[in-house]
Amino acid sequence: MTQRTLVILKPDAVARGLVGEIIGRIERKAGWTIAAMELRTLERAALEQHYAEHEGRPFYQPLMEFMASGPSVVAVVEGERVIEGVRALAGPTDPIAAPAGSVRGDFGTIVRENLIHASDSEESAAREMKIFFPRFS
């Protein structure tokens, strides 16, 4: 089943020069394509919408500050089972628990600055794409 998902390469991925490596991993997956991609510093309003479910949690403010700290790459990726696939490619949030071969397993250092975001369901993908790429909603 062909799907679309939102991917964000976070400020740490951009600052560490990992954008090409991570996008390359996505592009090398047979049948996946980049439908849209932009480098931008994410605005507070967009971040508040994106992370609304985490508001009030202890990690919310540090996360918001980190995500607004520098440019990110936001992208829409299309392909067969791409939601599940990009999540597997990203690996678990904790880089210590992430397997070798995953983005976080190979390059991650700490939980909060974990290089990549990928939508976790079709509903989340639709909601998130509407925030960052309204033309895909």
C-alpha positions, 0 to 999 in steps of 0.5 A, a space after each residue: 500500500 502506497 503511503 506518505 509520511 512526514 520526516 524531520 531531520 532535526 537540528 542535530 542531524 543538520 549541524 552534524 552534517 548527516 542530512 545526505 547520509 540519512 536522505 541517502 538511506 531513504 532514497 536507496 530504499 526501492 520504491 520510496 521517493 522524496 515528494 517534498 523537502 525543505 531546509 528551514 528553521 521551524 517556527 514555534 507555532 508549528 512546533 506547538 502544533 506538532 508536539 501538542 500531545 507532549 505539552 506539560 511533560 517535563 521534556 516539552 520545553 527542552 524539546 521545543 528549544 532544541 527543535 527551534 535551535 537551528 535549521 531542520 530538514 522537513 520532507 514528505 516521503 512516499 512509498 510502499 509501507 513507508 510509515 512503518 519502514 521509515 520508523 524502522 530505518 530511524 530506530 528506537 528513540 534511545 540510541 543505546 537501544 537502537 540497532 546498528 544499521 538504524 539512523 539512531 543506532 549508527 549516529 545517535 548520542 542522546 535521547 532528546 537529540 535523536 536526529 530524526 522524526 518519522 510519523 507513527 501512523 497514517 493519522 499522524 502523518 496526515 496531521 503532521 503533513 498538514 502542519 508542515 506541507 499543507 498542500 499534501 493534506 
